[in-house]
């Protein structure tokens, strides 16, 4: 009966179903298929099969998704400028993800232009937790810093050449909600607030194909950035 439970086990959270291969403790599957349903977290209804990389780049063995959350295709190059590989964008510690199609944002709700609160990204708002299950979360700034150091990501090309396939996914302007820079610059939120500064959170920046990947960059919280998810084993 225990074996049967493993086979049929699924997660059902926030309109998302994760297939059975994610149920085993300490196991990283090669892929995870998520059924995202449009709502207060996912901006569109879509099935996505995420590549997963088991690694200890952060100093601890973890499962990382190897494409951006919401990306219907994995980036084909570091400068991939498609909406499909950019995936979805989030404002710091906010539930709602946003999807862009030819620079048109969905959902077309009022863009939040000011966020100031003394808080890291809370688990109740973490899109990784909400869309993959309780063991998944955003990386911390320290984890991103360790990944960059351990992989020696001295250029964006090396970030893309790694199993994580980091690329230049673009950014959403915190003041206007307009997307830009897809294929030119990469922005990935951590779950860590800048200490003593309630208006900024740390992000990892893929500066360009030939320049370094850097962590500990302070970004204004209304800025929309991409997300990667991890699960510690």
Secondary structure, DSSP 4 states (H G I P E B T S, - for coil): -HHHHHHH--EEETTEEE-GGG-STT---SEEEEEE-SSSS-SS-EEEEEEEEEE-TTSS-EEEESS-TT-SS--SSTT---HHHH--EE-TT-S-EEEEETTEEES-PPPP-----S----TTT-HHHHHH-TTEEEPPHHHHHHHHHHTT--SHHHHHHSTT----EEEE-TTT--EEEETT-EEEEEEEEPTT-TTEEEEEEE--SSS-EEEEEEEETTSBBB--EEEE-
